[in-house]
Amino acid sequence: MFKNLPRHQFGNLQSKMFPAYFTMVGICCAILVASFGYLHPWKSSIVADKYRLDLSLSSFFFNLTNLFVFTPMTIEMMKQRHIR
């Protein structure tokens, strides 16, 4: 799309696709964390499982940060640049 669409059309398409993409990734991360936490309870887990759960939780957190902080900032900046 980047190579085949004009800059403004690609920007508008991207501003619609990225929130949907990060929402879907967030849902998948939440399912991963919930199922992993259910299958590997914290008290009976080995150290490697605890690291895996910690990394999954951090991935979920960073995805939510991207969805709710950086994506709106990026879309707003893109809209301002398209005005020029």
mmCIF file of the N, C-alpha and C atoms, coordinates in Angstrom:
data_MODEL
# 
_entry.id   MODEL 
# 
loop_
_atom_site.group_PDB 
_atom_site.id 
_atom_site.type_symbol 
_atom_site.label_atom_id 
_atom_site.label_alt_id 
_atom_site.label_comp_id 
_atom_site.label_asym_id 
_atom_site.label_entity_id 
_atom_site.label_seq_id 
_atom_site.pdbx_PDB_ins_code 
_atom_site.Cartn_x 
_atom_site.Cartn_y 
_atom_site.Cartn_z 
_atom_site.occupancy 
_atom_site.B_iso_or_equiv 
_atom_site.pdbx_formal_charge 
_atom_site.auth_seq_id 
_atom_site.auth_comp_id 
_atom_site.auth_asym_id 
_atom_site.auth_atom_id 
_atom_site.pdbx_PDB_model_num 
ATOM 1   N N  . MET A 1 1  ? 0.814  -1.181  0.000  1.00 0.00 ? 1  MET A N  1 
ATOM 2   C CA . MET A 1 1  ? 0.000  0.000   0.000  1.00 0.00 ? 1  MET A CA 1 
ATOM 3   C C  . MET A 1 1  ? 0.865  1.256   0.000  1.00 0.00 ? 1  MET A C  1 
ATOM 4   N N  . PHE A 1 2  ? 1.972  1.184   0.732  1.00 0.00 ? 2  PHE A N  1 
ATOM 5   C CA . PHE A 1 2  ? 2.853  2.334   0.846  1.00 0.00 ? 2  PHE A CA 1 
ATOM 6   C C  . PHE A 1 2  ? 3.358  2.769   -0.523 1.00 0.00 ? 2  PHE A C  1 
ATOM 7   N N  . LYS A 1 3  ? 3.650  1.811   -1.376 1.00 0.00 ? 3  LYS A N  1 
ATOM 8   C CA . LYS A 1 3  ? 4.205  2.128   -2.688 1.00 0.00 ? 3  LYS A CA 1 
ATOM 9   C C  . LYS A 1 3  ? 3.138  2.443   -3.725 1.00 0.00 ? 3  LYS A C  1 
ATOM 10  N N  . ASN A 1 4  ? 1.905  2.006   -3.504 1.00 0.00 ? 4  ASN A N  1 
ATOM 11  C CA . ASN A 1 4  ? 0.876  2.133   -4.538 1.00 0.00 ? 4  ASN A CA 1 
ATOM 12  C C  . ASN A 1 4  ? -0.159 3.218   -4.290 1.00 0.00 ? 4  ASN A C  1 
ATOM 13  N N  . LEU A 1 5  ? -0.246 3.752   -3.084 1.00 0.00 ? 5  LEU A N  1 
ATOM 14  C CA . LEU A 1 5  ? -1.233 4.787   -2.787 1.00 0.00 ? 5  LEU A CA 1 
ATOM 15  C C  . LEU A 1 5  ? -0.546 6.134   -2.622 1.00 0.00 ? 5  LEU A C  1 
ATOM 16  N N  . PRO A 1 6  ? -1.250 7.206   -2.958 1.00 0.00 ? 6  PRO A N  1 
ATOM 17  C CA . PRO A 1 6  ? -0.709 8.527   -2.647 1.00 0.00 ? 6  PRO A CA 1 
ATOM 18  C C  . PRO A 1 6  ? -0.553 8.699   -1.135 1.00 0.00 ? 6  PRO A C  1 
ATOM 19  N N  . ARG A 1 7  ? 0.317  9.587   -0.742 1.00 0.00 ? 7  ARG A N  1 
ATOM 20  C CA . ARG A 1 7  ? 0.690  9.755   0.660  1.00 0.00 ? 7  ARG A CA 1 
ATOM 21  C C  . ARG A 1 7  ? -0.519 10.009  1.558  1.00 0.00 ? 7  ARG A C  1 
ATOM 22  N N  . HIS A 1 8  ? -1.412 10.897  1.159  1.00 0.00 ? 8  HIS A N  1 
ATOM 23  C CA . HIS A 1 8  ? -2.560 11.226  2.003  1.00 0.00 ? 8  HIS A CA 1 
ATOM 24  C C  . HIS A 1 8  ? -3.541 10.053  2.117  1.00 0.00 ? 8  HIS A C  1 
ATOM 25  N N  . GLN A 1 9  ? -3.759 9.328   1.039  1.00 0.00 ? 9  GLN A N  1 
ATOM 26  C CA . GLN A 1 9  ? -4.644 8.168   1.108  1.00 0.00 ? 9  GLN A CA 1 
ATOM 27  C C  . GLN A 1 9  ? -4.052 7.077   1.982  1.00 0.00 ? 9  GLN A C  1 
ATOM 28  N N  . PHE A 1 10 ? -2.750 6.852   1.855  1.00 0.00 ? 10 PHE A N  1 
ATOM 29  C CA . PHE A 1 10 ? -2.104 5.857   2.699  1.00 0.00 ? 10 PHE A CA 1 
ATOM 30  C C  . PHE A 1 10 ? -2.172 6.261   4.168  1.00 0.00 ? 10 PHE A C  1 
ATOM 31  N N  . GLY A 1 11 ? -1.971 7.529   4.455  1.00 0.00 ? 11 GLY A N  1 
ATOM 32  C CA . GLY A 1 11 ? -2.057 8.012   5.836  1.00 0.00 ? 11 GLY A CA 1 
ATOM 33  C C  . GLY A 1 11 ? -3.441 7.821   6.418  1.00 0.00 ? 11 GLY A C  1 
ATOM 34  N N  . ASN A 1 12 ? -4.477 8.121   5.628  1.00 0.00 ? 12 ASN A N  1 
ATOM 35  C CA . ASN A 1 12 ? -5.845 7.918   6.114  1.00 0.00 ? 12 ASN A CA 1 
ATOM 36  C C  . ASN A 1 12 ? -6.143 6.441   6.335  1.00 0.00 ? 12 ASN A C  1 
ATOM 37  N N  . LEU A 1 13 ? -5.704 5.600   5.420  1.00 0.00 ? 13 LEU A N  1 
ATOM 38  C CA . LEU A 1 13 ? -5.886 4.157   5.575  1.00 0.00 ? 13 LEU A CA 1 
ATOM 39  C C  . LEU A 1 13 ? -5.150 3.652   6.810  1.00 0.00 ? 13 LEU A C  1 
ATOM 40  N N  . GLN A 1 14 ? -3.937 4.102   6.986  1.00 0.00 ? 14 GLN A N  1 
ATOM 41  C CA . GLN A 1 14 ? -3.120 3.688   8.121  1.00 0.00 ? 14 GLN A CA 1 
ATOM 42  C C  . GLN A 1 14 ? -3.751 4.138   9.439  1.00 0.00 ? 14 GLN A C  1 
ATOM 43  N N  . SER A 1 15 ? -4.348 5.331   9.466  1.00 0.00 ? 15 SER A N  1 
ATOM 44  C CA . SER A 1 15 ? -4.966 5.825   10.697 1.00 0.00 ? 15 SER A CA 1 
ATOM 45  C C  . SER A 1 15 ? -6.192 5.004   11.079 1.00 0.00 ? 15 SER A C  1 
ATOM 46  N N  . LYS A 1 16 ? -6.776 4.296   10.134 1.00 0.00 ? 16 LYS A N  1 
ATOM 47  C CA . LYS A 1 16 ? -7.910 3.407   10.431 1.00 0.00 ? 16 LYS A CA 1 
ATOM 48  C C  . LYS A 1 16 ? -7.447 1.991   10.752 1.00 0.00 ? 16 LYS A C  1 
ATOM 49  N N  . MET A 1 17 ? -6.387 1.538   10.102 1.00 0.00 ? 17 MET A N  1 
ATOM 50  C CA . MET A 1 17 ? -5.935 0.163   10.281 1.00 0.00 ? 17 MET A CA 1 
ATOM 51  C C  . MET A 1 17 ? -5.156 -0.057  11.573 1.00 0.00 ? 17 MET A C  1 
ATOM 52  N N  . PHE A 1 18 ? -4.290 0.880   11.961 1.00 0.00 ? 18 PHE A N  1 
ATOM 53  C CA . PHE A 1 18 ? -3.421 0.653   13.108 1.00 0.00 ? 18 PHE A CA 1 
ATOM 54  C C  . PHE A 1 18 ? -4.199 0.494   14.417 1.00 0.00 ? 18 PHE A C  1 
ATOM 55  N N  . PRO A 1 19 ? -5.205 1.324   14.723 1.00 0.00 ? 19 PRO A N  1 
ATOM 56  C CA . PRO A 1 19 ? -5.950 1.058   15.968 1.00 0.00 ? 19 PRO A CA 1 
ATOM 57  C C  . PRO A 1 19 ? -6.620 -0.318  15.971 1.00 0.00 ? 19 PRO A C  1 
ATOM 58  N N  . ALA A 1 20 ? -7.156 -0.725  14.835 1.00 0.00 ? 20 ALA A N  1 
ATOM 59  C CA . ALA A 1 20 ? -7.771 -2.051  14.765 1.00 0.00 ? 20 ALA A CA 1 
ATOM 60  C C  . ALA A 1 20 ? -6.720 -3.146  14.960 1.00 0.00 ? 20 ALA A C  1 
ATOM 61  N N  . TYR A 1 21 ? -5.555 -2.954  14.359 1.00 0.00 ? 21 TYR A N  1 
ATOM 62  C CA . TYR A 1 21 ? -4.469 -3.925  14.493 1.00 0.00 ? 21 TYR A CA 1 
ATOM 63  C C  . TYR A 1 21 ? -4.020 -4.038  15.950 1.00 0.00 ? 21 TYR A C  1 
ATOM 64  N N  . PHE A 1 22 ? -3.778 -2.913  16.605 1.00 0.00 ? 22 PHE A N  1 
ATOM 65  C CA . PHE A 1 22 ? -3.305 -2.962  17.983 1.00 0.00 ? 22 PHE A CA 1 
ATOM 66  C C  . PHE A 1 22 ? -4.392 -3.460  18.932 1.00 0.00 ? 22 PHE A C  1 
ATOM 67  N N  . THR A 1 23 ? -5.654 -3.215  18.612 1.00 0.00 ? 23 THR A N  1 
ATOM 68  C CA . THR A 1 23 ? -6.739 -3.770  19.416 1.00 0.00 ? 23 THR A CA 1 
ATOM 69  C C  . THR A 1 23 ? -6.747 -5.293  19.324 1.00 0.00 ? 23 THR A C  1 
ATOM 70  N N  . MET A 1 24 ? -6.592 -5.805  18.111 1.00 0.00 ? 24 MET A N  1 
ATOM 71  C CA . MET A 1 24 ? -6.575 -7.251  17.923 1.00 0.00 ? 24 MET A CA 1 
ATOM 72  C C  . MET A 1 24 ? -5.360 -7.890  18.615 1.00 0.00 ? 24 MET A C  1 
ATOM 73  N N  . VAL A 1 25 ? -4.210 -7.253  18.514 1.00 0.00 ? 25 VAL A N  1 
ATOM 74  C CA . VAL A 1 25 ? -3.020 -7.762  19.204 1.00 0.00 ? 25 VAL A CA 1 
ATOM 75  C C  . VAL A 1 25 ? -3.243 -7.744  20.715 1.00 0.00 ? 25 VAL A C  1 
ATOM 76  N N  . GLY A 1 26 ? -3.885 -6.696  21.230 1.00 0.00 ? 26 GLY A N  1 
ATOM 77  C CA . GLY A 1 26 ? -4.179 -6.615  22.662 1.00 0.00 ? 26 GLY A CA 1 
ATOM 78  C C  . GLY A 1 26 ? -5.107 -7.727  23.119 1.00 0.00 ? 26 GLY A C  1 
ATOM 79  N N  . ILE A 1 27 ? -6.116 -8.015  22.310 1.00 0.00 ? 27 ILE A N  1 
ATOM 80  C CA . ILE A 1 27 ? -7.037 -9.109  22.648 1.00 0.00 ? 27 ILE A CA 1 
ATOM 81  C C  . ILE A 1 27 ? -6.294 -10.444 22.670 1.00 0.00 ? 27 ILE A C  1 
ATOM 82  N N  . CYS A 1 28 ? -5.441 -10.655 21.669 1.00 0.00 ? 28 CYS A N  1 
ATOM 83  C CA . CYS A 1 28 ? -4.669 -11.909 21.622 1.00 0.00 ? 28 CYS A CA 1 
ATOM 84  C C  . CYS A 1 28 ? -3.698 -12.005 22.799 1.00 0.00 ? 28 CYS A C  1 
ATOM 85  N N  . CYS A 1 29 ? -3.068 -10.895 23.163 1.00 0.00 ? 29 CYS A N  1 
ATOM 86  C CA . CYS A 1 29 ? -2.161 -10.897 24.325 1.00 0.00 ? 29 CYS A CA 1 
ATOM 87  C C  . CYS A 1 29 ? -2.932 -11.193 25.605 1.00 0.00 ? 29 CYS A C  1 
ATOM 88  N N  . ALA A 1 30 ? -4.123 -10.621 25.746 1.00 0.00 ? 30 ALA A N  1 
ATOM 89  C CA . ALA A 1 30 ? -4.929 -10.872 26.946 1.00 0.00 ? 30 ALA A CA 1 
ATOM 90  C C  . ALA A 1 30 ? -5.319 -12.343 27.030 1.00 0.00 ? 30 ALA A C  1 
ATOM 91  N N  . ILE A 1 31 ? -5.689 -12.929 25.906 1.00 0.00 ? 31 ILE A N  1 
ATOM 92  C CA . ILE A 1 31 ? -6.020 -14.357 25.889 1.00 0.00 ? 31 ILE A CA 1 
ATOM 93  C C  . ILE A 1 31 ? -4.798 -15.192 26.242 1.00 0.00 ? 31 ILE A C  1 
ATOM 94  N N  . LEU A 1 32 ? -3.650 -14.817 25.701 1.00 0.00 ? 32 LEU A N  1 
ATOM 95  C CA . LEU A 1 32 ? -2.403 -15.529 26.001 1.00 0.00 ? 32 LEU A CA 1 
ATOM 96  C C  . LEU A 1 32 ? -2.080 -15.470 27.486 1.00 0.00 ? 32 LEU A C  1 
ATOM 97  N N  . VAL A 1 33 ? -2.127 -14.277 28.064 1.00 0.00 ? 33 VAL A N  1 
ATOM 98  C CA . VAL A 1 33 ? -1.791 -14.120 29.476 1.00 0.00 ? 33 VAL A CA 1 
ATOM 99  C C  . VAL A 1 33 ? -2.791 -14.887 30.352 1.00 0.00 ? 33 VAL A C  1 
ATOM 100 N N  . ALA A 1 34 ? -4.069 -14.781 30.023 1.00 0.00 ? 34 ALA A N  1 
ATOM 101 C CA . ALA A 1 34 ? -5.087 -15.466 30.826 1.00 0.00 ? 34 ALA A CA 1 
ATOM 102 C C  . ALA A 1 34 ? -4.939 -16.985 30.741 1.00 0.00 ? 34 ALA A C  1 
ATOM 103 N N  . SER A 1 35 ? -4.747 -17.499 29.546 1.00 0.00 ? 35 SER A N  1 
ATOM 104 C CA . SER A 1 35 ? -4.635 -18.951 29.412 1.00 0.00 ? 35 SER A CA 1 
ATOM 105 C C  . SER A 1 35 ? -3.328 -19.468 30.003 1.00 0.00 ? 35 SER A C  1 
ATOM 106 N N  . PHE A 1 36 ? -2.243 -18.733 29.818 1.00 0.00 ? 36 PHE A N  1 
ATOM 107 C CA . PHE A 1 36 ? -0.976 -19.170 30.391 1.00 0.00 ? 36 PHE A CA 1 
ATOM 108 C C  . PHE A 1 36 ? -1.037 -19.118 31.917 1.00 0.00 ? 36 PHE A C  1 
ATOM 109 N N  . GLY A 1 37 ? -1.635 -18.051 32.450 1.00 0.00 ? 37 GLY A N  1 
ATOM 110 C CA . GLY A 1 37 ? -1.781 -17.950 33.902 1.00 0.00 ? 37 GLY A CA 1 
ATOM 111 C C  . GLY A 1 37 ? -2.665 -19.038 34.478 1.00 0.00 ? 37 GLY A C  1 
ATOM 112 N N  . TYR A 1 38 ? -3.679 -19.425 33.722 1.00 0.00 ? 38 TYR A N  1 
ATOM 113 C CA . TYR A 1 38 ? -4.572 -20.499 34.177 1.00 0.00 ? 38 TYR A CA 1 
ATOM 114 C C  . TYR A 1 38 ? -3.867 -21.854 34.140 1.00 0.00 ? 38 TYR A C  1 
ATOM 115 N N  . LEU A 1 39 ? -3.103 -22.101 33.081 1.00 0.00 ? 39 LEU A N  1 
ATOM 116 C CA . LEU A 1 39 ? -2.451 -23.402 32.928 1.00 0.00 ? 39 LEU A CA 1 
ATOM 117 C C  . LEU A 1 39 ? -1.184 -23.549 33.777 1.00 0.00 ? 39 LEU A C  1 
ATOM 118 N N  . HIS A 1 40 ? -0.588 -22.427 34.153 1.00 0.00 ? 40 HIS A N  1 
ATOM 119 C CA . HIS A 1 40 ? 0.645  -22.443 34.949 1.00 0.00 ? 40 HIS A CA 1 
ATOM 120 C C  . HIS A 1 40 ? 0.462  -21.533 36.161 1.00 0.00 ? 40 HIS A C  1 
ATOM 121 N N  . PRO A 1 41 ? -0.227 -22.000 37.216 1.00 0.00 ? 41 PRO A N  1 
ATOM 122 C CA . PRO A 1 41 ? -0.432 -21.151 38.394 1.00 0.00 ? 41 PRO A CA 1 
ATOM 123 C C  . PRO A 1 41 ? 0.899  -20.670 38.984 1.00 0.00 ? 41 PRO A C  1 
ATOM 124 N N  . TRP A 1 42 ? 0.902  -19.457 39.487 1.00 0.00 ? 42 TRP A N  1 
ATOM 125 C CA . TRP A 1 42 ? 2.131  -18.796 39.943 1.00 0.00 ? 42 TRP A CA 1 
ATOM 126 C C  . TRP A 1 42 ? 2.828  -19.593 41.044 1.00 0.00 ? 42 TRP A C  1 
ATOM 127 N N  . LYS A 1 43 ? 2.083  -20.109 41.998 1.00 0.00 ? 43 LYS A N  1 
ATOM 128 C CA . LYS A 1 43 ? 2.696  -20.795 43.149 1.00 0.00 ? 43 LYS A CA 1 
ATOM 129 C C  . LYS A 1 43 ? 3.365  -22.105 42.764 1.00 0.00 ? 43 LYS A C  1 
ATOM 130 N N  . SER A 1 44 ? 2.849  -22.786 41.771 1.00 0.00 ? 44 SER A N  1 
ATOM 131 C CA . SER A 1 44 ? 3.421  -24.081 41.403 1.00 0.00 ? 44 SER A CA 1 
ATOM 132 C C  . SER A 1 44 ? 4.270  -24.018 40.128 1.00 0.00 ? 44 SER A C  1 
ATOM 133 N N  . SER A 1 45 ? 4.533  -22.826 39.620 1.00 0.00 ? 45 SER A N  1 
ATOM 134 C CA . SER A 1 45 ? 5.296  -22.696 38.375 1.00 0.00 ? 45 SER A CA 1 
ATOM 135 C C  . SER A 1 45 ? 6.798  -22.765 38.629 1.00 0.00 ? 45 SER A C  1 
ATOM 136 N N  . ILE A 1 46 ? 7.508  -23.211 37.615 1.00 0.00 ? 46 ILE A N  1 
ATOM 137 C CA . ILE A 1 46 ? 8.962  -23.164 37.678 1.00 0.00 ? 46 ILE A CA 1 
ATOM 138 C C  . ILE A 1 46 ? 9.396  -21.749 37.277 1.00 0.00 ? 46 ILE A C  1 
ATOM 139 N N  . VAL A 1 47 ? 10.652 -21.465 37.473 1.00 0.00 ? 47 VAL A N  1 
ATOM 140 C CA . VAL A 1 47 ? 11.173 -20.119 37.226 1.00 0.00 ? 47 VAL A CA 1 
ATOM 141 C C  . VAL A 1 47 ? 10.994 -19.720 35.759 1.00 0.00 ? 47 VAL A C  1 
ATOM 142 N N  . ALA A 1 48 ? 11.211 -20.638 34.848 1.00 0.00 ? 48 ALA A N  1 
ATOM 143 C CA . ALA A 1 48 ? 11.080 -20.321 33.421 1.00 0.00 ? 48 ALA A CA 1 
ATOM 144 C C  . ALA A 1 48 ? 9.648  -19.907 33.075 1.00 0.00 ? 48 ALA A C  1 
ATOM 145 N N  . ASP A 1 49 ? 8.657  -20.573 33.689 1.00 0.00 ? 49 ASP A N  1 
ATOM 146 C CA . ASP A 1 49 ? 7.267  -20.201 33.437 1.00 0.00 ? 49 ASP A CA 1 
ATOM 147 C C  . ASP A 1 49 ? 6.951  -18.810 33.981 1.00 0.00 ? 49 ASP A C  1 
ATOM 148 N N  . LYS A 1 50 ? 7.551  -18.474 35.119 1.00 0.00 ? 50 LYS A N  1 
ATOM 149 C CA . LYS A 1 50 ? 7.329  -17.138 35.682 1.00 0.00 ? 50 LYS A CA 1 
ATOM 150 C C  . LYS A 1 50 ? 7.915  -16.072 34.768 1.00 0.00 ? 50 LYS A C  1 
ATOM 151 N N  . TYR A 1 51 ? 9.077  -16.335 34.195 1.00 0.00 ? 51 TYR A N  1 
ATOM 152 C CA . TYR A 1 51 ? 9.662  -15.386 33.240 1.00 0.00 ? 51 TYR A CA 1 
ATOM 153 C C  . TYR A 1 51 ? 8.783  -15.254 31.993 1.00 0.00 ? 51 TYR A C  1 
ATOM 154 N N  . ARG A 1 52 ? 8.261  -16.371 31.526 1.00 0.00 ? 52 ARG A N  1 
ATOM 155 C CA . ARG A 1 52 ? 7.385  -16.325 30.341 1.00 0.00 ? 52 ARG A CA 1 
ATOM 156 C C  . ARG A 1 52 ? 6.135  -15.495 30.622 1.00 0.00 ? 52 ARG A C  1 
ATOM 157 N N  . LEU A 1 53 ? 5.547  -15.684 31.793 1.00 0.00 ? 53 LEU A N  1 
ATOM 158 C CA . LEU A 1 53 ? 4.365  -14.913 32.140 1.00 0.00 ? 53 LEU A CA 1 
ATOM 159 C C  . LEU A 1 53 ? 4.702  -13.436 32.297 1.00 0.00 ? 53 LEU A C  1 
ATOM 160 N N  . ASP A 1 54 ? 5.832  -13.137 32.916 1.00 0.00 ? 54 ASP A N  1 
ATOM 161 C CA . ASP A 1 54 ? 6.266  -11.743 33.047 1.00 0.00 ? 54 ASP A CA 1 
ATOM 162 C C  . ASP A 1 54 ? 6.479  -11.094 31.681 1.00 0.00 ? 54 ASP A C  1 
ATOM 163 N N  . LEU A 1 55 ? 7.108  -11.809 30.768 1.00 0.00 ? 55 LEU A N  1 
ATOM 164 C CA . LEU A 1 55 ? 7.331  -11.264 29.427 1.00 0.00 ? 55 LEU A CA 1 
ATOM 165 C C  . LEU A 1 55 ? 6.021  -11.089 28.669 1.00 0.00 ? 55 LEU A C  1 
ATOM 166 N N  . SER A 1 56 ? 5.094  -12.018 28.851 1.00 0.00 ? 56 SER A N  1 
ATOM 167 C CA . SER A 1 56 ? 3.786  -11.880 28.209 1.00 0.00 ? 56 SER A CA 1 
ATOM 168 C C  . SER A 1 56 ? 3.024  -10.684 28.764 1.00 0.00 ? 56 SER A C  1 
ATOM 169 N N  . LEU A 1 57 ? 3.081  -10.489 30.076 1.00 0.00 ? 57 LEU A N  1 
ATOM 170 C CA . LEU A 1 57 ? 2.436  -9.331  30.683 1.00 0.00 ? 57 LEU A CA 1 
ATOM 171 C C  . LEU A 1 57 ? 3.056  -8.023  30.217 1.00 0.00 ? 57 LEU A C  1 
ATOM 172 N N  . SER A 1 58 ? 4.378  -7.996  30.106 1.00 0.00 ? 58 SER A N  1 
ATOM 173 C CA . SER A 1 58 ? 5.025  -6.773  29.630 1.00 0.00 ? 58 SER A CA 1 
ATOM 174 C C  . SER A 1 58 ? 4.681  -6.501  28.166 1.00 0.00 ? 58 SER A C  1 
ATOM 175 N N  . SER A 1 59 ? 4.568  -7.550  27.370 1.00 0.00 ? 59 SER A N  1 
ATOM 176 C CA . SER A 1 59 ? 4.147  -7.396  25.975 1.00 0.00 ? 59 SER A CA 1 
ATOM 177 C C  . SER A 1 59 ? 2.736  -6.824  25.914 1.00 0.00 ? 59 SER A C  1 
ATOM 178 N N  . PHE A 1 60 ? 1.851  -7.323  26.746 1.00 0.00 ? 60 PHE A N  1 
ATOM 179 C CA . PHE A 1 60 ? 0.483  -6.813  26.801 1.00 0.00 ? 60 PHE A CA 1 
ATOM 180 C C  . PHE A 1 60 ? 0.467  -5.345  27.224 1.00 0.00 ? 60 PHE A C  1 
ATOM 181 N N  . PHE A 1 61 ? 1.237  -5.008  28.228 1.00 0.00 ? 61 PHE A N  1 
ATOM 182 C CA . PHE A 1 61 ? 1.313  -3.627  28.712 1.00 0.00 ? 61 PHE A CA 1 
ATOM 183 C C  . PHE A 1 61 ? 1.834  -2.689  27.624 1.00 0.00 ? 61 PHE A C  1 
ATOM 184 N N  . PHE A 1 62 ? 2.912  -3.081  26.945 1.00 0.00 ? 62 PHE A N  1 
ATOM 185 C CA . PHE A 1 62 ? 3.477  -2.223  25.906 1.00 0.00 ? 62 PHE A CA 1 
ATOM 186 C C  . PHE A 1 62 ? 2.530  -2.089  24.721 1.00 0.00 ? 62 PHE A C  1 
ATOM 187 N N  . ASN A 1 63 ? 1.789  -3.133  24.407 1.00 0.00 ? 63 ASN A N  1 
ATOM 188 C CA . ASN A 1 63 ? 0.805  -3.026  23.335 1.00 0.00 ? 63 ASN A CA 1 
ATOM 189 C C  . ASN A 1 63 ? -0.301 -2.049  23.717 1.00 0.00 ? 63 ASN A C  1 
ATOM 190 N N  . LEU A 1 64 ? -0.788 -2.115  24.947 1.00 0.00 ? 64 LEU A N  1 
ATOM 191 C CA . LEU A 1 64 ? -1.818 -1.170  25.391 1.00 0.00 ? 64 LEU A CA 1 
ATOM 192 C C  . LEU A 1 64 ? -1.292 0.258   25.401 1.00 0.00 ? 64 LEU A C  1 
ATOM 193 N N  . THR A 1 65 ? -0.039 0.422   25.801 1.00 0.00 ? 65 THR A N  1 
ATOM 194 C CA . THR A 1 65 ? 0.573  1.749   25.759 1.00 0.00 ? 65 THR A CA 1 
ATOM 195 C C  . THR A 1 65 ? 0.621  2.256   24.331 1.00 0.00 ? 65 THR A C  1 
ATOM 196 N N  . ASN A 1 66 ? 0.984  1.403   23.420 1.00 0.00 ? 66 ASN A N  1 
ATOM 197 C CA . ASN A 1 66 ? 1.032  1.787   22.014 1.00 0.00 ? 66 ASN A CA 1 
ATOM 198 C C  . ASN A 1 66 ? -0.355 2.150   21.507 1.00 0.00 ? 66 ASN A C  1 
ATOM 199 N N  . LEU A 1 67 ? -1.362 1.360   21.886 1.00 0.00 ? 67 LEU A N  1 
ATOM 200 C CA . LEU A 1 67 ? -2.727 1.583   21.416 1.00 0.00 ? 67 LEU A CA 1 
ATOM 201 C C  . LEU A 1 67 ? -3.313 2.885   21.963 1.00 0.00 ? 67 LEU A C  1 
ATOM 202 N N  . PHE A 1 68 ? -3.136 3.139   23.253 1.00 0.00 ? 68 PHE A N  1 
ATOM 203 C CA . PHE A 1 68 ? -3.823 4.263   23.886 1.00 0.00 ? 68 PHE A CA 1 
ATOM 204 C C  . PHE A 1 68 ? -2.987 5.535   24.007 1.00 0.00 ? 68 PHE A C  1 
ATOM 205 N N  . VAL A 1 69 ? -1.673 5.452   23.828 1.00 0.00 ? 69 VAL A N  1 
ATOM 206 C CA . VAL A 1 69 ? -0.827 6.636   23.951 1.00 0.00 ? 69 VAL A CA 1 
ATOM 207 C C  . VAL A 1 69 ? -0.215 7.025   22.612 1.00 0.00 ? 69 VAL A C  1 
ATOM 208 N N  . PHE A 1 70 ? 0.560  6.131   22.041 1.00 0.00 ? 70 PHE A N  1 
ATOM 209 C CA . PHE A 1 70 ? 1.331  6.497   20.852 1.00 0.00 ? 70 PHE A CA 1 
ATOM 210 C C  . PHE A 1 70 ? 0.520  6.538   19.566 1.00 0.00 ? 70 PHE A C  1 
ATOM 211 N N  . THR A 1 71 ? -0.441 5.643   19.408 1.00 0.00 ? 71 THR A N  1 
ATOM 212 C CA . THR A 1 71 ? -1.242 5.651   18.181 1.00 0.00 ? 71 THR A CA 1 
ATOM 213 C C  . THR A 1 71 ? -2.054 6.936   18.042 1.00 0.00 ? 71 THR A C  1 
ATOM 214 N N  . PRO A 1 72 ? -2.767 7.400   19.088 1.00 0.00 ? 72 PRO A N  1 
ATOM 215 C CA . PRO A 1 72 ? -3.486 8.672   18.928 1.00 0.00 ? 72 PRO A CA 1 
ATOM 216 C C  . PRO A 1 72 ? -2.537 9.852   18.666 1.00 0.00 ? 72 PRO A C  1 
ATOM 217 N N  . MET A 1 73 ? -1.384 9.852   19.321 1.00 0.00 ? 73 MET A N  1 
ATOM 218 C CA . MET A 1 73 ? -0.415 10.933  19.075 1.00 0.00 ? 73 MET A CA 1 
ATOM 219 C C  . MET A 1 73 ? 0.065  10.908  17.627 1.00 0.00 ? 73 MET A C  1 
ATOM 220 N N  . THR A 1 74 ? 0.349  9.731   17.120 1.00 0.00 ? 74 THR A N  1 
ATOM 221 C CA . THR A 1 74 ? 0.829  9.594   15.749 1.00 0.00 ? 74 THR A CA 1 
ATOM 222 C C  . THR A 1 74 ? -0.235 9.999   14.739 1.00 0.00 ? 74 THR A C  1 
ATOM 223 N N  . ILE A 1 75 ? -1.464 9.592   14.982 1.00 0.00 ? 75 ILE A N  1 
ATOM 224 C CA . ILE A 1 75 ? -2.553 9.944   14.065 1.00 0.00 ? 75 ILE A CA 1 
ATOM 225 C C  . ILE A 1 75 ? -2.775 11.454  14.064 1.00 0.00 ? 75 ILE A C  1 
ATOM 226 N N  . GLU A 1 76 ? -2.743 12.068  15.239 1.00 0.00 ? 76 GLU A N  1 
ATOM 227 C CA . GLU A 1 76 ? -2.909 13.520  15.314 1.00 0.00 ? 76 GLU A CA 1 
ATOM 228 C C  . GLU A 1 76 ? -1.788 14.251  14.582 1.00 0.00 ? 76 GLU A C  1 
ATOM 229 N N  . MET A 1 77 ? -0.555 13.796  14.763 1.00 0.00 ? 77 MET A N  1 
ATOM 230 C CA . MET A 1 77 ? 0.578  14.406  14.069 1.00 0.00 ? 77 MET A CA 1 
ATOM 231 C C  . MET A 1 77 ? 0.439  14.236  12.559 1.00 0.00 ? 77 MET A C  1 
ATOM 232 N N  . MET A 1 78 ? -0.007 13.064  12.132 1.00 0.00 ? 78 MET A N  1 
ATOM 233 C CA . MET A 1 78 ? -0.191 12.829  10.700 1.00 0.00 ? 78 MET A CA 1 
ATOM 234 C C  . MET A 1 78 ? -1.246 13.770  10.134 1.00 0.00 ? 78 MET A C  1 
ATOM 235 N N  . LYS A 1 79 ? -2.362 13.955  10.864 1.00 0.00 ? 79 LYS A N  1 
ATOM 236 C CA . LYS A 1 79 ? -3.407 14.858  10.392 1.00 0.00 ? 79 LYS A CA 1 
ATOM 237 C C  . LYS A 1 79 ? -2.901 16.291  10.294 1.00 0.00 ? 79 LYS A C  1 
ATOM 238 N N  . GLN A 1 80 ? -2.083 16.711  11.244 1.00 0.00 ? 80 GLN A N  1 
ATOM 239 C CA . GLN A 1 80 ? -1.508 18.051  11.182 1.00 0.00 ? 80 GLN A CA 1 
ATOM 240 C C  . GLN A 1 80 ? -0.575 18.206  10.002 1.00 0.00 ? 80 GLN A C  1 
ATOM 241 N N  . ARG A 1 81 ? 0.184  17.182  9.705  1.00 0.00 ? 81 ARG A N  1 
ATOM 242 C CA . ARG A 1 81 ? 1.107  17.243  8.568  1.00 0.00 ? 81 ARG A CA 1 
ATOM 243 C C  . ARG A 1 81 ? 0.365  17.207  7.243  1.00 0.00 ? 81 ARG A C  1 
ATOM 244 N N  . HIS A 1 82 ? -0.795 16.552  7.191  1.00 0.00 ? 82 HIS A N  1 
ATOM 245 C CA . HIS A 1 82 ? -1.565 16.499  5.952  1.00 0.00 ? 82 HIS A CA 1 
ATOM 246 C C  . HIS A 1 82 ? -2.225 17.832  5.640  1.00 0.00 ? 82 HIS A C  1 
ATOM 247 N N  . ILE A 1 83 ? -2.440 18.664  6.668  1.00 0.00 ? 83 ILE A N  1 
ATOM 248 C CA . ILE A 1 83 ? -3.028 19.983  6.438  1.00 0.00 ? 83 ILE A CA 1 
ATOM 249 C C  . ILE A 1 83 ? -2.067 20.857  5.654  1.00 0.00 ? 83 ILE A C  1 
ATOM 250 N N  . ARG A 1 84 ? -0.797 20.716  5.911  1.00 0.00 ? 84 ARG A N  1 
ATOM 251 C CA . ARG A 1 84 ? 0.209  21.556  5.238  1.00 0.00 ? 84 ARG A CA 1 
ATOM 252 C C  . ARG A 1 84 ? 0.302  21.274  3.783  1.00 0.00 ? 84 ARG A C  1 
# 
